[in-house]
Amino acid sequence: MAVFKIVVTGPFNSGKTEFIKTISEIPVVSTEKRITTEDRGIKGETTVAMDYGRLTLGNDIVHLNGTPGQARFDFMWEILAKEMNAFIVLVDSTDPPSFPDAAELVDVFSSYHDVPHIIAANKTDIPGSANLSQVMRGVNPDGTVTVMPCVATQKSSVRQVLLQVVELLRQ
């Protein structure tokens, strides 16, 4: 049995909270607060500190720590990255203008610790979303990081992403 800490990060509205809520076996610890900035037209609440969930994958325990997506809460990123074993960058595949922000998050979290990471293209079930090669070009043009599809509201999809990360951890 292994215990892993995986950080789930991504730009604002990429689906981090939903990703953790979908798979966690415990009630998610969430710091969602009403949005008071111009972003309130996009959604009603945003994470201001973190989301925390836990699950069992086979014999392994996985602790999921979700970051805030808004840059004004970026002081939490390094705190949440402490002792992480891996990270996932969630990308809203329906929002290509957010791809450079996701690319920046790959760089930021890679600078904290040299750990395995993947890019999960969320919302791939929505018509008109970018395909995986478009997400790859927008977020990871050199192709060095795995990019896989994800639907954060579907448990099987979230599970596949996490199984891929755990496989990277075992290599």
RODOBA-919512 format. One record per residue (C-alpha): residue number from 1; residue in three letters; x, y negated, z. Coordinates in nm, 2 decimals, padded with zeros to 4 digits. Each point is the difference from the previous one (the first is absolute). Layout:
RODOBA-919512
> dopa;lotor;c1;c2;c3
> NUM;ala;X;Y;Z
...
***
This chain:
RODOBA-919512
> dopa;lotor;c1;c2;c3
> 1;met;00.00;00.00;00.00
> 2;ala;00.12;-00.35;-00.09
> 3;val;-00.13;-00.34;00.10
> 4;phe;00.01;-00.27;-00.26
> 5;lys;-00.06;-00.38;00.01
> 6;ile;-00.12;-00.12;-00.34
> 7;val;-00.06;-00.37;-00.06
> 8;val;-00.28;-00.09;-00.25
> 9;thr;00.06;-00.34;-00.15
> 10;gly;-00.12;-00.19;-00.30
> 11;pro;-00.13;-00.34;-00.11
> 12;phe;-00.32;-00.15;00.13
> 13;asn;-00.31;00.20;-00.09
> 14;ser;00.19;00.30;-00.13
> 15;gly;-00.19;00.24;00.23
> 16;lys;00.24;00.07;00.29
> 17;thr;-00.26;00.00;00.27
> 18;glu;-00.24;00.22;-00.20
> 19;phe;00.29;00.24;-00.08
> 20;ile;00.06;00.06;00.37
> 21;lys;-00.37;00.01;00.09
> 22;thr;-00.06;00.26;-00.26
> 23;ile;00.25;00.25;00.13
> 24;ser;00.05;-00.06;00.37
> 25;glu;-00.11;00.27;00.24
> 26;ile;-00.03;-00.25;00.28
> 27;pro;-00.20;-00.32;00.01
> 28;val;00.22;-00.26;-00.17
> 29;val;00.15;-00.27;00.21
> 30;ser;-00.07;-00.30;-00.22
> 31;thr;00.06;-00.38;00.04
> 32;glu;-00.24;-00.12;-00.27
> 33;lys;-00.11;-00.36;00.05
> 34;arg;-00.23;-00.22;-00.19
> 35;ile;00.18;-00.19;-00.28
> 36;thr;00.00;-00.37;00.04
> 37;thr;00.22;-00.09;-00.30
> 38;glu;-00.09;-00.04;-00.37
> 39;asp;00.03;00.39;-00.02
> 40;arg;-00.33;00.04;00.17
> 41;gly;-00.17;00.01;-00.34
> 42;ile;00.18;00.32;-00.08
> 43;lys;-00.09;00.19;00.32
> 44;gly;-00.14;-00.07;00.35
> 45;glu;00.28;00.12;00.22
> 46;thr;00.38;00.05;-00.01
> 47;thr;00.26;00.18;00.21
> 48;val;00.19;-00.24;00.22
> 49;ala;00.24;00.24;00.18
> 50;met;-00.03;00.36;-00.09
> 51;asp;-00.22;00.31;-00.06
> 52;tyr;00.09;00.33;00.17
> 53;gly;-00.12;00.34;-00.08
> 54;arg;00.13;00.36;00.05
> 55;leu;-00.05;00.33;-00.18
> 56;thr;00.13;00.35;-00.02
> 57;leu;00.14;00.12;-00.33
> 58;gly;00.07;00.37;00.03
> 59;asn;00.22;00.03;00.31
> 60;asp;00.11;-00.37;-00.02
> 61;ile;-00.13;-00.30;00.19
> 62;val;-00.02;-00.32;-00.21
> 63;his;-00.03;-00.34;00.17
> 64;leu;-00.13;-00.26;-00.25
> 65;asn;00.08;-00.36;00.06
> 66;gly;-00.17;-00.25;-00.23
> 67;thr;00.14;-00.35;-00.05
> 68;pro;-00.18;-00.32;-00.05
> 69;gly;-00.01;-00.10;-00.36
> 70;gln;-00.01;-00.38;00.03
> 71;ala;00.35;-00.16;00.01
> 72;arg;-00.10;-00.22;00.30
> 73;phe;00.01;00.32;00.21
> 74;asp;00.33;00.13;-00.15
> 75;phe;00.17;-00.03;00.34
> 76;met;-00.16;00.34;00.08
> 77;trp;00.16;00.18;-00.29
> 78;glu;00.34;00.05;00.16
> 79;ile;-00.15;00.09;00.33
> 80;leu;-00.22;00.27;-00.16
> 81;ala;00.30;00.13;-00.21
> 82;lys;00.20;00.08;00.31
> 83;glu;00.07;00.38;00.01
> 84;met;-00.20;00.06;-00.32
> 85;asn;00.08;00.32;-00.18
> 86;ala;-00.15;-00.11;-00.33
> 87;phe;-00.23;-00.26;-00.15
> 88;ile;-00.28;-00.03;-00.26
> 89;val;-00.06;-00.31;-00.20
> 90;leu;-00.37;-00.01;-00.09
> 91;val;-00.08;-00.20;-00.32
> 92;asp;-00.34;-00.12;-00.11
> 93;ser;00.01;00.13;-00.36
> 94;thr;-00.29;-00.23;-00.09
> 95;asp;00.21;-00.31;00.09
> 96;pro;00.31;-00.02;-00.22
> 97;pro;00.09;-00.35;00.14
> 98;ser;00.07;00.17;00.33
> 99;phe;00.26;00.24;-00.15
> 100;pro;00.30;-00.23;00.06
> 101;asp;-00.11;-00.03;00.36
> 102;ala;00.01;00.38;00.03
> 103;ala;00.34;00.01;-00.16
> 104;glu;00.13;-00.25;00.26
> 105;leu;-00.14;00.22;00.27
> 106;val;00.20;00.30;-00.13
> 107;asp;00.31;-00.22;00.03
> 108;val;-00.09;-00.13;00.34
> 109;phe;-00.07;00.34;00.16
> 110;ser;00.30;00.16;-00.17
> 111;ser;00.22;-00.26;00.16
> 112;tyr;-00.13;00.09;00.35
> 113;his;00.10;00.37;-00.03
> 114;asp;00.11;00.23;-00.28
> 115;val;-00.29;00.24;00.01
> 116;pro;-00.21;00.18;-00.27
> 117;his;-00.29;-00.20;-00.14
> 118;ile;-00.26;00.02;-00.27
> 119;ile;-00.24;-00.23;-00.18
> 120;ala;-00.36;00.09;00.01
> 121;ala;-00.22;-00.16;-00.27
> 122;asn;-00.33;-00.04;00.18
> 123;lys;-00.34;-00.06;-00.15
> 124;thr;00.09;00.21;-00.31
> 125;asp;-00.36;00.12;-00.01
> 126;ile;-00.12;-00.35;-00.09
> 127;pro;-00.06;-00.07;-00.38
> 128;gly;00.26;-00.24;-00.14
> 129;ser;00.26;00.08;00.26
> 130;ala;00.36;00.01;-00.11
> 131;asn;00.14;00.34;-00.09
> 132;leu;00.30;00.15;00.18
> 133;ser;00.25;-00.12;-00.26
> 134;gln;-00.13;-00.35;00.02
> 135;val;00.03;00.01;00.38
> 136;met;00.35;00.14;-00.04
> 137;arg;00.11;-00.28;-00.23
> 138;gly;-00.16;-00.26;00.23
> 139;val;00.13;00.13;00.33
> 140;asn;00.31;00.22;-00.07
> 141;pro;00.13;-00.07;-00.35
> 142;asp;00.32;00.21;00.04
> 143;gly;-00.22;00.31;00.08
> 144;thr;00.20;00.11;00.30
> 145;val;-00.30;00.04;00.23
> 146;thr;-00.29;00.25;-00.03
> 147;val;-00.33;-00.17;-00.10
> 148;met;-00.31;00.21;00.05
> 149;pro;-00.38;-00.07;-00.03
> 150;cys;-00.21;-00.05;00.31
> 151;val;-00.36;-00.07;00.10
> 152;ala;00.03;-00.11;00.36
> 153;thr;-00.37;00.09;00.07
> 154;gln;00.05;00.36;-00.10
> 155;lys;00.16;00.23;00.27
> 156;ser;00.14;00.24;-00.26
> 157;ser;00.17;-00.28;-00.19
> 158;val;00.15;-00.15;00.32
> 159;arg;00.11;00.35;00.11
> 160;gln;00.19;00.05;-00.33
> 161;val;00.19;-00.32;00.04
> 162;leu;00.10;00.10;00.36
> 163;leu;00.10;00.35;-00.11
> 164;gln;00.23;-00.16;-00.26
> 165;val;00.16;-00.22;00.26
> 166;val;00.05;00.29;00.24
> 167;glu;00.15;00.20;-00.28
> 168;leu;00.25;-00.28;-00.06
> 169;leu;00.08;00.00;00.37
> 170;arg;00.08;00.37;-00.02
> 171;gln;00.25;-00.04;-00.29
***
